Amino acid sequence: MQEKAILDITSLSALEYEGPASQVEEFQRIWGTDPQAVALPVMSPAGPLFENEFIEPVGVHLEGQLQVSLLGGVAKEFAKLGLDVYLTLNPGLSFIRNDSLHVIGIAGDSAPQVCFAKPKCRALLQELLASAVEKVDSLVQTPFQ
């Protein structure tokens, strides 16, 4: 198995001060190699980073630009730099408080942790990830990994 150097962007807010090109340069400086791919998050603690039918998307001002970029636009910028794009999903769903999605504690309170045993939780995560892949893939125009 061939290893890939992957630039992991854990929060799109990191791109507000150092955009995609700067992030790649920093990766090269620190690791002494070029990244072949970038991993981008599908969601932030405030919600999805792309247009969706559930909640208002969260965007980022790339390098302080006035216009807001969503996940697809950010992925496109990294793809222009020749990087493969991977999507990551941290399924906390902290922006939604719903007993049908989260673990219910012994006191009967909803915990800030999703419960994968609940069908609605799995269905929502599947829909969010599928929507993110569709939005990003249509903008990046490259096969998804």
Buried (B, 14 or more C-beta within 10 A) or exposed (E): EEEEBBBEBEEBEEBBEBBBEEBBEEBBEEEEEBBBBBBBBBBBEEBBBBBBEEEEBBBBBBBEEEEEBBBBBBBBBBBEBEBBBBBEEEBEBBBBEEEEBBBEEEEEEBEEBBBEEBEEBBEBBEEBBEBBBEBBBEBBEBEEE
